[in-house]
Amino acid sequence: MKTIEETEAYIGMWVTADGFVRQELRPNNRYDEARGSRKSAYQGSYWVTGNHIDYKDDTGFTADGEFRDGILYHGGMIFHKEI
């Protein structure tokens, strides 16, 4: 079984079930996260290692998450990839 890093399947839009948080993982290792009607609420860089993701917001804040079975778990939230 390949990691999400190997398949690059992490690239794209990830959305919480209620659609409130929308996180776009771009191919240039940058992300843009919208919260409700607030576009680009958070922006920064990310790195994927295996099935783990690390974030560094442009303000310096850091966070991480993990991909499991096609789901992104990050900051106590659950994201599904928008297709």
TAMOFEN-V620202 format. One record per residue. N is the residue number from 1. RES is the residue in one small letter. SS is DSSP state (H for helix, E for strand, L for the rest). PHI is phi in whole degrees, 0 to 359 (* if undefined). Layout:
n=N res=RES ss=SS phi=PHI
n=N res=RES ss=SS phi=PHI
//
This chain:
n=1 res=m ss=L phi=*
n=2 res=k ss=L phi=275
n=3 res=t ss=L phi=281
n=4 res=i ss=H phi=294
n=5 res=e ss=H phi=297
n=6 res=e ss=H phi=293
n=7 res=t ss=H phi=274
n=8 res=e ss=L phi=61
n=9 res=a ss=L phi=288
n=10 res=y ss=L phi=285
n=11 res=i ss=L phi=292
n=12 res=g ss=E phi=136
n=13 res=m ss=E phi=262
n=14 res=w ss=E phi=245
n=15 res=v ss=E phi=225
n=16 res=t ss=E phi=288
n=17 res=a ss=L phi=302
n=18 res=d ss=L phi=273
n=19 res=g ss=L phi=76
n=20 res=f ss=L phi=291
n=21 res=v ss=E phi=251
n=22 res=r ss=E phi=233
n=23 res=q ss=E phi=239
n=24 res=e ss=E phi=263
n=25 res=l ss=E phi=261
n=26 res=r ss=L phi=270
n=27 res=p ss=L phi=293
n=28 res=n ss=L phi=267
n=29 res=n ss=L phi=64
n=30 res=r ss=E phi=244
n=31 res=y ss=E phi=233
n=32 res=d ss=E phi=221
n=33 res=e ss=E phi=244
n=34 res=a ss=E phi=256
n=35 res=r ss=E phi=233
n=36 res=g ss=L phi=61
n=37 res=s ss=L phi=274
n=38 res=r ss=E phi=272
n=39 res=k ss=E phi=286
n=40 res=s ss=E phi=50
n=41 res=a ss=E phi=298
n=42 res=y ss=E phi=222
n=43 res=q ss=E phi=221
n=44 res=g ss=E phi=174
n=45 res=s ss=E phi=249
n=46 res=y ss=E phi=218
n=47 res=w ss=E phi=223
n=48 res=v ss=E phi=250
n=49 res=t ss=E phi=231
n=50 res=g ss=L phi=66
n=51 res=n ss=L phi=246
n=52 res=h ss=E phi=254
n=53 res=i ss=E phi=234
n=54 res=d ss=E phi=246
n=55 res=y ss=E phi=243
n=56 res=k ss=E phi=225
n=57 res=d ss=E phi=294
n=58 res=d ss=L phi=299
n=59 res=t ss=L phi=275
n=60 res=g ss=L phi=107
n=61 res=f ss=L phi=296
n=62 res=t ss=E phi=241
n=63 res=a ss=E phi=203
n=64 res=d ss=E phi=212
n=65 res=g ss=E phi=195
n=66 res=e ss=E phi=213
n=67 res=f ss=E phi=264
n=68 res=r ss=E phi=222
n=69 res=d ss=L phi=50
n=70 res=g ss=L phi=79
n=71 res=i ss=E phi=239
n=72 res=l ss=E phi=257
n=73 res=y ss=E phi=256
n=74 res=h ss=E phi=210
n=75 res=g ss=L phi=56
n=76 res=g ss=L phi=78
n=77 res=m ss=E phi=247
n=78 res=i ss=E phi=241
n=79 res=f ss=E phi=246
n=80 res=h ss=E phi=245
n=81 res=k ss=E phi=283
n=82 res=e ss=L phi=280
n=83 res=i ss=L phi=251
//
